Structures are given as C-alpha cells and as structure tokens.
Amino acid sequence: MIDTGFFGATSVRNGTQYFARIDQGFKNDRVYASLFRTLLLTGAPSPMTQFSALNNTWQVARQVSWTHTFSSNTLNDFTVGMNRVEGVLGTGA
C-alpha cells in the first residue's frame, strides 16, 4: 500500500520578558539598578505528537552601579553585573 500525506505544523516559540530599572540621584551620588528576565519555550513540530519535544530556557541579567562625585574632575564609580542562562532541552519527549 502506498499513501501520501502532508505535514505542515508550525514551530512553537512562546516567550515572556520583564524589565525593571531604577535610577536615583542624590547630591553627590547616583545609584542605578536594572533587572532583565526572559522565559522562553521553543519546540519543533513532529508528525507524531508523542515524540515532539519542548525546550524550556530562562535568563536573568542584573546590573547595579554607584557613582560618587568628589569634585568636577574626580569621581568614584562602582559597577557590577551578572547574567545567567539556563535551560532544559527536550522536555516532554
């Protein structure tokens, strides 16, 4: 028996992003902080749904900065940042 079929499913790509930022200025100081968060779910289509797999990834990035001005030509700056990416491949397979 010979049979012909067509498979035209689309890929899954669902994501959510969050961003927050705080800036505060004082007399001789400036403080800055930011947070960026991403949640992403991706997957390729499969003609047999029990063999389809979803990839779940998440990411967070943070940054903090402090600047103190001593005079018009002297200042002190401190900045630190962090980025973390994690994921699970092929969940649901």
C-alpha positions in Angstrom: 0.0 0.0 0.0 1.3 3.4 -0.9 0.0 6.5 0.8 0.8 10.2 0.6 0.4 12.7 3.4 1.3 16.3 4.1 2.7 17.6 7.4 2.6 21.4 7.9 2.7 22.2 11.6 4.5 25.4 12.8 7.2 25.7 15.3 6.4 26.8 18.9 8.1 29.9 20.2 6.4 31.4 23.3 8.3 33.9 25.4 7.8 36.4 28.1 10.2 39.2 29.1 10.3 41.5 32.1 12.5 44.6 32.6 12.8 46.9 35.6 15.1 49.9 36.1 15.7 52.3 39.0 17.7 55.5 38.8 18.2 57.7 41.8 20.3 60.8 42.0 21.4 62.4 45.3 23.6 65.5 46.0 26.9 63.8 45.1 25.8 60.2 44.4 24.0 58.4 41.6 22.6 54.9 42.1 21.3 52.7 39.2 19.9 49.2 39.2 18.3 47.1 36.4 16.8 43.6 36.1 16.0 41.8 32.9 14.2 38.4 32.9 13.3 36.2 29.9 11.3 33.0 29.9 11.3 31.1 26.6 9.6 27.9 25.4 10.5 26.6 21.9 9.9 23.4 20.1 9.9 21.8 16.6 6.9 20.2 15.2 6.6 16.4 14.9 4.1 14.4 12.8 3.8 12.1 15.9 2.8 14.3 18.8 4.1 11.9 21.4 7.6 12.4 20.1 7.6 16.2 20.0 9.9 18.0 22.4 9.8 21.4 24.0 12.9 23.3 25.1 12.5 25.5 28.1 15.0 28.2 28.8 15.2 31.1 31.2 17.6 34.0 31.6 18.2 36.7 34.2 20.5 39.7 33.9 21.2 42.2 36.7 23.3 45.4 36.9 24.0 47.7 39.8 26.0 50.9 39.6 27.0 53.6 42.1 28.9 56.8 41.3 30.1 59.4 43.8 31.3 62.8 42.6 34.1 64.3 44.8 34.8 67.3 42.6 34.3 68.5 39.0 37.3 66.3 37.8 37.3 63.5 40.4 34.7 60.7 40.8 34.4 57.1 42.0 32.4 54.6 40.1 31.5 51.0 41.0 29.6 48.7 38.7 28.7 45.0 38.9 26.7 42.9 36.6 25.5 39.3 36.3 24.0 37.2 33.5 22.7 33.7 33.9 21.2 31.5 31.2 19.7 28.1 32.0 17.6 25.6 30.1 16.2 22.1 29.7 16.3 20.5 26.3 13.8 18.1 25.0 11.3 18.1 27.9 8.1 16.3 27.0 9.7 13.9 24.6 
